[in-house]
Amino acid sequence: MEPHLNIAKTFGALLLGGLFASFVSGFVTIQGVIYLRMYPTDAIGIKLLVLTVWLLDISHTTVIWSALWSYLIQNYGNESVMDIIHWNIAVTIVLTAVLTLLIHMFFAQRIFKLSKRNYWLTAPIVILACMRLVSACVTTSEMMHLKTFSRFIEQIRWIFTLGLALSSAVDILITASLVFLLQSNRTGMANLNAVIDSLIWYTFETSSLTTAGTVIAMLCWLVMPNNLIFMGLHFVIAKFYANSILVTLISRKKIRQGRAPSSSMEPVPVHLLDTRRPSNRGSDDDLAGQFEKEMAVRHSEQKTAHLQTTTVEINVERSVQYV
């Protein structure tokens, strides 16, 4: 660490990072409650995922405040403690990685189904996400073993950099894959395209914070390794990931209800109907299958040109939840 310790960039960075992480953690809890009220009939697997994310988020916040207590209260006025890596600081890194892995696997599963079981598209996401977890586990283990930031920076700095880089790469791959798959399923129907546009917008919106937070933390780590600004930012990354998955799940109903204005040039009226049934399998339908049915209807219309209008029912409730 620096010979002349900068309190603002060490103790201050940890305190502000912990406060902001706790603030976002409150939103995670609120959104978890909102999700359970809005989607009581979702599959049990998704409910368990939300519960696991919430428990990990609470554990992460608890460990953060345990670290702040160790640095700011138990060792108050002792500047030399800033070079010491307390166990709770090291644990925050692996908890962030576990939470990140769950969110990455959630989106990887959706991409797998939406792409009609395309292993070539999904496998790189899964492999890189697992490598990110391994990197975080090694980072936590080495921090506990080396016990000081100066020794960690000197001996194995690259492993923490690798973990942040892998996390950013997975976020970019997930966003690019979802946008590509949604764009490839566009049709000539204005209402369906409006839903796809909404899905693309939410994809960018939910991934932008996680990607930006990870990249900024990595840059601070590379440029300023001798202070703890990077660690304060790293506290918040886990909260952004937990928030992203809950926003994705909650926004399904909003997207389903948000229809595009009807156009006089639109040849086929589209009715967005809520056909969700109280079944544990209701949320596992394939989005790609929905679009295939839509295209089949359009092909049938071309063969029966004498019909003036055809009503097409699209189950958006089950479609949008894959993104």
N, C-alpha and C positions, 0 to 999 in steps of 0.2 A: 504494500500500500504506500501512499505518498508519505514522505518524511514529515511534512507539515500537513496534518490532517485537515481536510476541508469538511467542516461539520455539515454544511448545507448539502454537499454532494454525497455524503455517506449516511449519517443518521437522518438527515432531512429527506433524502431520497427514499429511504426505507419507510419512514413515517408517512410521507405523502402517498407512496405506492400502496401501503397497507390501508390507509384511509379510503383511497379511491377504489381499491379492490373490494373493501367491505361495502361501499356504496353500491357498486354494481352487483355484488352478491345479494343485496336486498331485492334488486329487480329480478334476479334469478328466482328467488323464493316466491315473489308475487306472481311471476309468469307461470311458475309451476302450479300454483293454486288456480290461476285462470285457465290453464290447460285442462286440469282435471274437471273443472266445471263445464267447459265448452265441449269436451269430447269424452263423456263418460263411457261411451261404447267402443272406444278404440281397442285395438288388440292388446292383450295383456303384456306382450313383449315390449310394446312401445311404452306402456305405463311403467314397466319395470326399468326401462332405460331412463325415463324421466326421473324416477325415484333414485336410481343410482347416480345420475348426474347431480341431483340435488344434494345427496349425501356426500359425494366427493367434494362438491363446492363448499359445503359447510365445514368439512374436515380441512380443506385447504385454507379457509379463512381462520379457523382455529389455530392452525400451525403458524400462520403468518403472525397472529397476535402473540403467540407464544415466543416467536423469534423477536418481535419488537420488545416484549417484556424483558427478554434476556439481555438485549443490547442497551435499551434505554432506561430500564429500572434497576435490574440487578447489578449492572455494571455502569451505573450513572457516573459520569465524570472520568471514566477510564478510557482514554482514547485508544490505547493499545488493543482493546478488545475488538476494534473494528477490523483487524486483520484475521481474527479468528472466525472460522466457519462453524457456527453452532449446528447441531444436528437438525434443528427445525428448519433452518434455511435450506439445508440439503434436501430435506423431505419435500419441501414445496416444489422442487424441480420434478421429482418423480410423480407427485400427485398431478401436476400440470400435464405431464406426459400421458398418464393413464386417462385422464379426462379428455385430452386431445385425441387419443386413440379411439375412444368410444364414439366421438363425434365423426371422426374420419371414417370409421367402419359403417356408421349409420348412412352416410352419404354414399359410400362405396356400394352398399347393398342396393340403394336406390338406383345408382348408375347401372349396376349389374342387371337389374330387372328392366329398366328403361331401355337398355341397349340390347335386349333379348339375349341375355346371358353371354355377353361379349367378354371373354376372359382377357383378351389382349388389351382391352380398355380399362378393365378393373384391376387386373393383377399388379400393374405398376403402383397404383394407389395403395393397395394393401401392403405390398412389400416395403414401400418407402415409409408408410405409417408405422409398421412394425420396427423398422430400422430406427425410426425416431424414438420409439419407446426404449429400445436397447441402448441407444446413445444416452438417454436421460438416466437410465438405471446405472450405467457406467459412471456418468457424471456425479450422481448422488453418492455412489460407492467411493469414488476417488476423493470427493470432498470430505467425507467422513474419515477417510484414511489419512489424507494430507493435513487436514485440520486448519490450514491457513489459506487465505486467498493468494498470497504471494507465491507460495509453493505450487498451488493449483495452476496459476497463470504461467508459471515458469515451466512446469512439467507436462501438463496435459490440457492446455487451453483449447486445443483444436476440437476436443470431443464435445464441448458445450457449443461451440460454433457450428459443428456438424448437426447437432440436434435442432438448433434454430433454423438452419438452412433447409433441413429435411421437412420441417413443419411448414415452412413457407412454400416449398415445392409441392407438397401434397395439397395445400389450399388452392394453389394455382391450377393444378391438374383437375381437381374436383370442379372448380368453377368453369374451366374450359370445356370439360366433358359434358357437364349439364347444359351449358349454353349450346354446344354443338348438337346434342341430342334433341333439344327442344327446337332449335332452328330447323333441323332436318325433318321435323314432324309438322311443319307449317302446312296449312291447307288454304283453299281459296275463300274460306268463310271468315268474315270479319270478327264475329264474336269469339270463335275458337282462337283466332290469332291474337285477339286482345287478351285472352287468358294466358296464352303462351308468353306474350310480352310481359304480363304481370309476373309470371314465374321467373323469367329471365331477370327482371328487375330485382325480385327478392333474392335471387341467387347472388347477384352482385352485392346487394345490400348486406346480406348476412356474412359474406366472406370477406368484405372489405376491411372490417374492423380487426378480424383475426389476423389477416395477412399483414395489415399495416402495423399492428402491435408487435407481431413477431419480427418483422423486418427492422423496425425502429429499435427494438431491444437488441437485436443482433448488431446493428450499426454502433449503438452505444457501447456494447461489449468490445467490439473491434477497435473503436476509436478511443474509448476511455476505460480501459480495463482496470485502472488504478483507483476508480471510485465505484460506488454502488448504485449509480443511476440505472444501469442495466437490470439490476435485481429488483428495484422498485417497479420498473416497467414489466418485468417478468411476472410479478405478483398478479398483474391485471390480465395477462394473456389467458389464463385459465377461465377467468370470468367471462371474457369475450366469447370463448368457445361454448361455455354453458349457455350463455345468452343466445348464441346463434341457433342452436338446435331447438330451443323453446320458441323463438320467434318463428322459425320454419314451421313448427307444428301448429302454432296458434294461428298463423296467417292463412291457413287453408280455407277457413270459412269466409274470410274477407275476400280472398281471390274468387271463391265460388260465387259470391254475391255480387261481385263487381263486373257487370256486363258492359260491353262496349255499346255505344249508341247505334241503333239500327240505321241502316243505309238504304236509300231507295234503290240502289244498284245491287243490293244483296240478293242473289237468286234463291237462297235457301234460308228460311228463318231457323234460328237455333234456340232451343229452350234449355236453359241451364237448370236441371232439376236436382233436388236433393233426394237421392235414392239410397241413402245410407241406412243400413239395417243394424239393429243392436246385436251384432255378431262379433265374436273374437277374431274372425277372419276378414272382417269388413275392410280393414285397412291394408290388406296385402294384395289387392288387385294390381294387375300390371298396367302401367300407363301406356306402354307401347301397344297393348291389346286394345285399349280404348281408341287410340288413333287408327289402328287397323280397321276397327269396326266403322269408324267415321269415313275412312276412305272407301270401304265397301259400299256404304250407303251412297256416296257420291257416284261410284261406278254404276250402281243400279239406276240412279237418276238419269244418267246419260242414255241408258237403254230404253227408258220410259219417258221420252221427251214430251209426250202429250200431257203429262201431269204438270199443273201450274206451280204447285208448291209441295214441298215435302218437309215434314217435321222430323228433325233429327234430335234425339235425346242424348245428351252427353253427361256422363256421371263425372262431374268435375271434382266432387268431394273426394273421390278416391284417386283421381288422377294427380291432383296437386300435392298430395302428401308425400309423394316420392321425392320432391325437391323442397 
